[in-house]
Amino acid sequence: IETALAVACDLEMGDSTRRRPGALLEMVNCELIQTMTRGEDGDVLGGAFDLYWSIHSNAVEAAGPTAEESDRVRAEARRVFDEIYDGEVGIPTSFVACTFRRRTREPWAP
């Protein structure tokens, strides 16, 4: 992430008549957060599956299935999900959380 920000701040954007320097962001903090993802009301894997489906369902929908086909894919994905993961404790999950702030610089030339 730090390398990408460094490259972005050195890029110049625009055409030959007007050029603007690159990104205005700098990273303040970046942490790895480890937690257990689980559902509620006796469905330990429900919350984890909902998160999974919210991320990946667009790929299914992009294929243009009928509502019935989409429901079948979701049901099969949930069946496999329940087979793979531990329904007693949930799923160990890691996230990267970063905080950015706008960096300052001299105003752009007209």
Order of alpha helices (4+ residues) and beta strands (2+ residues): alpha-beta-beta-beta-alpha-alpha-beta
